[in-house]
Amino acid sequence: MALSSGDVQRIAHLARIEITPEEAAEVEAKLAGIFALIEKMRGVDTTGIVPMAHAQDVALPLRDDVVTEDDRHELYQGVAPAVQSGLYLVPKVVE
Amino acid sequence: MSSVELTSALLDRIDAANPRLNAFLARDRERTLAQARAADARLASGAATALTGIPVAHKDVLMTAGWRTTCGSRMLEDFVAPYSAFVVERLEEAGMVLVGKTNMDEFAMGSSSETSYFGPVRSPWNPDYVPGGSSGGSAAAVAARLVPAATGTDTGGSIRQPAALSGVCGLKPTYGLCSRYGLVAFASSFDTPGPFAQTAQDCALLLNAMAGHDPRDSTSLDRPREDYLRLLGAAGGAKPLAGLRVGMPKEYFGAGVEADVEAAVRAAVRELVELGATTVELTLPNVELAVPVYYVLAPAEASSNLARFDGVRYGHRAAKYADLTDMYKKTRAEGFGAEVKRRILVGTYVLSHGYYDAYYLKAQQLRRLIADGFRAAYRRCDVIVGPTAPSAAFKLGAKTDDPVQMYLNDIFTVAGNLIGAPAISIPCGFDRNRLPIGLQIQGDNFAESVILNVAHRYQQATDWHRREPAEVAAERAR
């Protein structure tokens, strides 16, 4: 699982985190160590074993399709960086 | 003593100690004292619970309505929570008094409480040493007797390991017992809120208030109410642990464990035998894989959970950016520290196209193998004991250069999160540097009462849990 700097930039883009060229070398080196740790699990034979996604074997609980929450717009948008008319403001995407 | 008197005294103590320990972040004396006054009124009216008027501190990963909740991160530096977590609500309903939010590794990712944007937490036993992490602020606060109870969260060991390194009791309940509503998510299939206190008995008291079904958390278990104190109250006699089979996995002793730690843990086991227990030699195959498995699954879940921090709805937003994508990238580069970024990148990688089967799915299969190993073990024993951590506390900066060195601190704790079963860490001695050593007692799912009882009987026969850092003892003497 050798990482290239191309890999680091690709993953950084997927994760939407800016990694500068100056940072990339150190990030790559530290990640290499972590991936070496992870490699240890690859050699174990797990044929036929059902993946365990959750600590408890429970089914997703369902509820009736009725409105139970009240309008908390003001409360939840009170912490936003930029809002207007109940909408979150972000840089223009479509020209 | 009234709640106001007790609370004021502790707030003064926190003011004096916090510059040295950095255990606390947000505090609000007026608000806290108002809660204390309300608690005193409730005590006078006879409508109190056992917890009414008792001060508590909450780990800063738990939302507390109207209080800053930072998760130890620049990303949430000025974020004021609009609502409270379930466990916070429960303890508030019981009448506990919130004295402040405790410092932690950023977004609960760490084993030393050194990655906080607001500076590291220092051990009350020796300021050059770490208190453990990620709930280091809560552990240090209880160890320094700044508060009798605190909450933490345990995703890979983040309650148990700081409890061990700080010489206090820390309990990780069965996953799903305490709702994760309002717990800022790191790894959703692992995150577990739980209590810190000076004794197992107090942990049981806190758990009674913190546990319960919550329809707002889809992974919250709906089970009949339990009284986690019930076994502790029973008469013990000379052999209160008679009939208890204590499993000792050979993988938990020997190579990789510091000599002082192994000696203290073996002495603790001898004490359990004195109290009537028998020991069972065990092997837990694949336990050494628990760390790599965890460091695939937890970062994967984290990469998904932390995608919400994008500068749009809350938290930090970059001041300068070219467009929306640039805003996301710069916001997240500025808002997250190095360890958080590393884990998001690892998680993104193992979930990405072409790698998902080889890493994420593989790790989930190993998770089942490891869980099956524990299930098999619990057919031969009632509890499994061992060291909580391979060493006592280390110095600040000792392990920050190599992430993997830091991750290996979790070697005995991560399996408990992989399988979701409960475990407690309690003090059982000190190392040659006079730093605390923790004994971990694990049980099968829903065995909280059993492990709490074992811990309690041990604490009735020993006094490690009553030892205090030098400064605290000196202040008491004054």
Interface residues (C-beta under 8 A of the other chain):
Chain A: D7 V8 I11 A12 L14 A15 R16 I17 E18 I19 V27 K30 L31 G33 I34 F35 A36 L37 I38 E39 K40 M41 R42 V44 T46 I49 V50 P51 M52 A53 H54 A55 Q56 V58 L60 P61 R63 R72 L75 Y76 Q77 G78 V79 A80 P81 A82 Y88 V90 P91 K92 V93
Chain B: F79 V80 P82 Y83 T174 Y175 G176 S189 F190 P215 S218 T219 L221 D222 N286 L289 V291 P292 V293 Y295 V296 S303 A307 D310 G311 V312 R313 Y314 G315 R317 Y321 D323 L324 T325 D326 M327 Y328 K329 K330 R332 A333 F336 A338 K341 R342 I344 L345 V346 T348 Y349 V350 S352 A358 Y359 L361 K362 A363 Q364 Q365 L366 R367 R368 L369 A371 D402 P403 V404 Y407 N417 L418 I419 G420 A421 N445
